Structure formats: C-alpha cells, structure tokens
Amino acid sequence: MGNLLVIMKMCTSVGEEPKTSTIFLDFEGNNVGIDNRDSGSYEVNNKIINLLSTLEEVNSFLRSYLDPLVINQNENSAATNENEKSIPVLKIDASNIDDMKEKIQWVKRCMTLNDEIGELMPQILEQIKNSNPPFREDNEYLILFGRILDLAMQFDHLKLAASSIQNIIGVMNRHVVTNPTLKAELKGEGIDLQDLAAFYIKTAPMLQTIINAASHFFKNPEQNVPLDMIINYCKICMGILTSEHRSKIQNTVTIGLVLRAMVATALLYDHLSDVGMFVKNSPIDVKKIVKILEAESGGARGRAASIGQKKTGIKRESVQEVEIQARNLLSVLKYSNKHLKDKSSQSIQNLFSRIY
C-alpha cells in the first residue's frame, strides 16, 4: 500500500473533546525529501536524510554480528543455557587485529551518530512545531521523526543482541595496556575505548538520548510547547494498528516501524510528563498499547476485531518476525518507562506483572 490513510479521532490538546482529523502518514513511501522554502529547513532536512542513511548502515553492521543465543533466548531459554558454554574466548593476534580495529571504528561511528541524534532532535521538533497545523498531510517531518524513532529503537535492540561487539571492546581495552603503539594509533583516530565501553554498555542509549533531547526542548521555558505533538503521534500509530488499515499493510517492515514509533512516543510522554502515562486520566491509553502489542505478539487472549483480522498475504516468517518485535517492545515498555512504579494503579501493576 503506497499511501497509508489514517482516519482517526484525536485531541488537539489535553482535556479537549476529540476532534475528527484526516491524516496521511505515508510510512511506506520512498519520498522523504521536503520542498523547503528557506535555507534553515533545507539544512535540517539534509541532516535528517544523512542521519537516516547512516543509521541504516549502522544497523546493518550490527545485524551481521547478532548473537543467535541472545536472539532466541525468549524462544528457547533452555537451549540458550545449554549452549552458553560453547561461546569461544576472544583473543587478539596479528591475524585478526585489523578486523577488531574495524569493528571498533564502527562502534565509534555509532557513538558519534548518537550524539548527532541528540543535536538534531530539537531541530526536528522545532520544524514540526512551526508547521501550521503540525499534523497535516504534507508535513514530511512527521514521517522523518517516526523513522528516526524506529531506527534508533532498532539500534538499541540490535546492540543488545550483538553481544560479541561488547566483548571486542573489552578485549581491545585490555590489549592496549600492553600495546602502546596500538593505543597511540587509536588515540590518533579519536577513539577512546573507555568512552566506547561506557556507551555500548547502556541498555538503550539512543532512546535515552532522544528522551534527553526532547526533555530539553519541551521543558525549555522559552519554548512553552505542550506535549500534544507527542500524544497525537502516539495516537496516530495506535489508530493505524487498531483500524481496518492494519489488515491492509502488506509490508511487515511498516508494521514494525509503527509499533516502535508508538512505543517510543509513549515512553517519551511518560518521561516528559510530570505524572506520566500510567495515571487514570492519561491522554495515552497504556492498557490499549499493551493490548496492541500482545495481539501483535500472538499472546493476547482476546483481540479487538480490527487487530484480530487475518494477516492475509503475509508470509509466516514475516508474521513471526513481527511477533518477536512486539514481544521485545512489551519488555521495552515495561523497563524503559519512568512512572510505572510510583504512578500506576494496581490494575496497571497487574497488567505489567505478566510481561517479562
């Protein structure tokens, strides 16, 4: 489906009655350029396009080093425990030093990219805010914002699954102690192994960077920007996944993108709001988000009619991939929020107690 038409009810601000809006978000389109009328917007757009391209390259790199034990741990934990002893001990010698250095360069690139996301995110939010109205069909920044959230969350997941990379950083850290020539060479290339190790050990570095950058933007007293754009973005994603349009999406990559954008914006709101998304009158229905993810993961007992429609035309392997992604996102929602422990009701606590 080339264009994804989403017809949904959404609030223009917290506390107002829902108003019907028709919004085109072409998550499957290839046109991410913007016909800018000023040089500032043009520069921001170019930075976003370059950022997306680099993010895709970095994620492709990580996919080539995924640890099957980590990837399949939810599917077969017993087999994981059985095979953990077979993981080879990594050593550095003349035959693999160049390969090790190349991987370290990639990690450096990841960390640099993470810093660029932090610098660029306020500019993206500024472009969305300055659009009039922000949620209109020709606002490509909405799509670009969603794609950055998607690729950043993919990176965080892939980083955890590519555990061998962290092992390489550790081994290189120990190796430079007895190899001053290599240490000087890395320093000359601007590589600090301690910094790389600190970055890579974080559970979700890119999501946290986005949260920090968004917090600075929304909590800046000079901006005085409400959280409506984050709330509405999350609702748009929920609307896609709970309407008849969900059954029309043939590209599972699009489904994964919308799922990740939904969870990312929900977590953004939870970190940016003083009370979070788990309170009774939250503009974001976290129970509905959990229900969507459970349905997509194949684990929900009772699916809504729109969610429960058969995914016709999609290969079983692709469906399984979506199910795995949805299960991972349930865990991200549980462990990357801010207010679950102190602001949620008992029913919410019970809901999340079954998520691992």
C-alpha positions in Angstrom: 0.0 0.0 0.0 1.7 3.1 -1.2 -0.1 5.7 0.9 -1.4 4.9 4.4 -4.6 6.8 5.1 -5.4 7.1 8.7 -8.8 8.4 9.8 -8.9 8.8 13.5 -10.2 10.8 16.4 -7.6 12.7 18.3 -7.4 15.5 20.8 -5.9 18.8 19.8 -4.9 19.3 23.4 -5.2 17.5 26.7 -8.6 17.7 28.2 -10.4 18.8 25.0 -13.1 16.7 23.3 -11.8 14.6 20.4 -12.0 16.1 17.0 -12.1 14.2 13.8 -8.9 14.6 11.7 -7.9 13.0 8.5 -4.1 12.5 8.4 -1.9 11.0 5.7 1.2 9.4 7.1 3.0 7.6 4.3 5.2 5.3 6.3 5.7 3.1 3.2 6.6 5.8 0.7 10.1 6.4 -0.5 9.9 10.2 -0.8 11.4 11.6 2.4 12.6 14.9 0.9 10.9 18.2 1.7 10.2 21.1 -0.7 11.7 23.7 1.6 11.3 27.4 1.1 14.0 28.5 3.5 17.7 27.6 3.9 17.3 26.7 7.5 14.7 24.0 6.8 16.7 22.8 3.8 19.8 22.3 6.0 17.8 20.5 8.7 16.2 18.2 6.1 19.6 17.3 4.6 20.9 16.4 8.1 17.9 14.2 8.7 18.3 12.3 5.5 22.0 11.8 6.1 21.3 10.7 9.7 18.7 8.1 8.5 21.1 6.7 5.9 23.9 6.4 8.5 21.5 4.8 11.0 20.5 2.2 8.4 24.2 1.4 7.7 25.0 1.0 11.4 22.0 -1.3 12.0 23.1 -3.4 9.0 26.5 -3.7 10.6 25.1 -4.8 13.9 22.8 -7.4 12.2 25.9 -9.1 10.8 27.1 -9.7 14.3 23.9 -10.8 16.0 24.3 -13.5 18.7 21.8 -16.3 18.0 21.8 -17.2 21.6 20.6 -13.7 22.6 18.1 -13.5 19.7 16.5 -16.8 20.5 16.6 -16.6 24.3 12.8 -16.0 24.6 12.1 -18.8 22.2 14.3 -21.5 23.8 15.9 -20.4 27.1 16.9 -24.0 27.9 18.8 -24.3 24.7 20.5 -20.9 25.5 21.7 -22.1 28.8 22.9 -25.3 27.3 24.9 -23.6 24.6 26.4 -20.6 26.6 29.4 -22.7 27.5 30.3 -23.0 23.8 30.9 -19.3 23.2 34.6 -19.1 22.1 37.1 -17.0 24.1 38.1 -14.0 22.0 41.8 -13.3 21.6 43.7 -10.7 19.6 46.6 -11.6 17.4 48.2 -10.5 14.1 45.5 -12.4 12.1 42.5 -10.5 13.5 43.8 -7.1 14.8 42.7 -5.3 11.6 39.2 -6.8 11.8 39.0 -5.8 15.5 40.0 -2.2 14.7 37.4 -2.0 12.0 34.7 -3.1 14.5 35.9 -0.5 17.0 35.6 2.1 14.2 32.0 1.1 13.7 31.3 1.5 17.4 32.9 4.9 17.3 30.6 5.7 14.4 27.6 4.5 16.5 28.6 6.8 19.4 29.1 9.8 17.0 25.7 9.1 15.5 24.1 9.0 18.9 25.5 12.5 19.6 24.2 13.7 16.3 20.7 12.5 17.1 20.8 14.4 20.4 21.7 17.6 18.5 19.2 17.1 15.7 16.1 16.0 17.6 15.3 19.5 19.0 15.6 20.9 15.4 13.1 18.2 14.1 10.7 19.0 16.9 11.0 22.7 16.1 10.1 22.1 12.5 7.1 20.1 13.5 6.0 22.8 16.0 6.4 25.6 13.4 4.2 23.8 10.9 0.7 25.2 10.7 -1.0 23.0 11.7 1.7 20.5 12.7 -0.5 17.4 11.9 -1.2 17.9 8.2 -0.8 15.5 5.3 2.1 17.3 3.7 4.3 17.6 6.8 7.1 15.2 5.9 8.8 15.9 9.2 6.2 13.7 10.9 7.4 10.8 8.8 11.1 11.6 9.3 10.5 11.8 13.1 8.9 8.4 13.1 11.7 6.9 11.0 14.3 8.2 13.4 12.4 6.8 16.4 12.1 3.5 14.5 15.8 3.2 13.6 17.0 4.3 17.0 14.9 1.7 18.7 16.1 -0.9 16.2 19.7 0.1 17.1 19.2 -0.3 20.8 17.7 -3.8 20.3 20.4 -4.9 17.8 23.1 -3.6 20.1 21.9 -5.9 22.9 21.7 -8.8 20.5 25.2 -8.2 19.1 26.9 -9.1 22.3 30.2 -10.0 20.6 30.8 -6.3 19.9 30.9 -5.5 23.6 33.3 -8.4 24.0 35.6 -7.0 21.4 35.6 -3.6 23.2 36.6 -5.3 26.4 39.4 -7.3 24.8 40.8 -4.3 23.0 40.7 -2.3 26.2 42.9 -5.0 27.9 45.1 -5.3 24.8 46.1 -1.6 24.6 47.6 -1.8 28.1 50.5 -3.9 26.7 50.5 -2.4 23.2 51.3 1.3 23.4 51.6 1.5 19.6 48.0 0.4 19.2 46.9 2.8 22.0 48.6 5.7 20.3 47.1 4.7 16.9 43.6 4.6 18.3 44.1 7.9 20.1 45.2 9.5 16.9 41.9 8.4 15.3 39.9 9.9 18.1 39.0 6.6 19.7 38.7 6.4 23.5 37.9 2.8 24.4 36.7 3.7 27.8 34.1 6.1 26.3 33.1 3.4 23.8 32.7 0.8 26.6 30.6 3.3 28.6 28.3 4.0 25.6 27.9 0.4 24.5 27.1 -1.0 27.9 24.0 1.2 28.2 20.7 -0.7 27.7 19.0 1.8 25.3 21.5 4.6 24.6 19.7 6.1 21.5 16.3 6.1 23.1 17.7 7.8 26.2 19.4 10.4 24.0 16.1 11.1 22.3 14.4 11.4 25.6 17.0 13.8 27.0 17.0 15.9 23.9 13.2 16.1 23.8 13.1 16.9 27.5 15.4 19.9 26.9 13.1 21.0 24.1 9.8 20.7 25.8 10.9 21.9 29.2 12.6 25.0 27.9 10.6 27.9 29.3 11.3 29.9 26.2 9.6 27.3 24.0 6.4 26.8 26.0 5.5 23.8 23.8 2.7 21.5 25.0 3.2 17.7 24.7 0.3 17.5 22.2 2.5 16.5 19.2 3.9 13.6 21.1 0.5 12.5 22.4 -1.1 12.8 18.9 1.8 11.0 17.2 1.3 8.1 19.6 -2.5 8.1 18.9 -1.9 8.1 15.2 0.2 5.0 15.5 -2.4 3.4 17.7 -5.1 4.3 15.2 -3.2 2.6 12.4 -2.8 -0.6 14.4 -6.4 -0.8 15.6 -8.2 0.2 12.4 -9.1 -1.7 9.2 -5.9 -0.2 7.7 -3.8 -2.6 9.8 -5.0 -5.6 7.8 -4.2 -3.8 4.5 -0.5 -3.4 5.4 1.5 -6.0 3.4 4.9 -4.8 4.4 5.9 -6.1 7.8 8.7 -3.5 8.0 6.0 -0.9 8.1 4.2 -2.7 10.9 7.4 -2.8 12.9 8.0 0.9 12.3 4.6 1.9 13.5 4.9 -0.4 16.6 8.2 1.1 17.5 7.1 4.7 16.9 4.0 4.0 19.1 6.1 2.7 22.0 8.8 5.4 21.6 6.3 8.3 21.7 4.5 6.7 24.7 7.8 6.4 26.6 8.7 10.0 25.5 5.4 11.2 27.0 6.0 9.2 30.2 9.4 10.8 30.7 8.3 14.3 29.7 5.1 14.5 31.7 5.2 15.2 35.4 2.7 12.4 36.1 3.4 10.1 33.2 1.1 7.8 31.2 0.1 5.4 33.9 -2.3 7.7 35.8 -6.1 7.2 35.4 -6.7 10.3 33.2 -3.6 9.9 31.0 -4.2 11.1 27.4 -2.3 8.0 26.3 -4.1 4.7 27.0 -1.3 2.4 28.1 -3.6 -0.5 28.5 -4.6 -0.2 24.9 -0.9 -0.1 23.9 -0.2 -3.3 25.8 -3.3 -4.9 24.2 -2.0 -4.0 20.7 1.5 -5.4 21.4 0.1 -8.6 22.9 -2.1 -9.0 19.9 0.8 -8.5 17.5 2.9 -10.8 19.6 0.3 -13.6 19.3 -0.1 -13.7 23.0 -3.4 -11.8 23.6 -6.3 -13.9 24.7 -8.9 -11.6 23.2 -8.1 -9.4 20.2 -10.1 -6.4 19.1 -11.9 -7.0 15.8 -9.6 -4.8 13.9 -6.5 -6.3 15.4 -7.7 -9.8 15.1 -8.2 -9.7 11.4 -6.2 -12.3 9.5 -2.9 -11.1 8.1 -3.6 -12.3 4.6 -0.8 -12.1 2.0 2.0 -12.0 4.6 4.5 -14.9 4.8 4.5 -16.8 8.0 8.2 -16.0 8.6 7.4 -12.3 8.4 4.5 -12.7 10.8 6.8 -14.4 13.3 9.3 -11.5 12.9 6.5 -9.1 13.9 5.6 -11.3 16.8 9.2 -11.3 18.1 9.4 -7.5 17.7 6.1 -7.0 19.6 7.3 -9.2 22.5 10.5 -7.2 22.7 8.6 -3.9 22.7 6.5 -5.1 25.6 9.7 -5.5 27.6 11.0 -2.1 26.4 7.7 -0.5 27.5 8.0 -2.2 31.0 11.6 -1.5 31.7 12.3 1.9 29.9 9.4 3.9 31.5 9.7 6.5 34.3 6.4 6.3 36.3 5.2 2.7 36.3 6.3 2.1 39.9 5.1 5.3 41.5 2.2 6.5 39.5 0.3 3.4 38.4 -2.8 1.7 39.8 -3.0 -1.9 41.0 -4.6 -3.0 37.7 -1.7 -1.5 35.7 0.8 -3.1 38.0 -1.0 -6.5 37.4 -1.0 -5.9 33.7 2.7 -5.4 33.6 3.5 -8.2 36.0 2.9 -10.7 33.2 5.4 -9.0 30.9 8.9 -10.3 31.1 
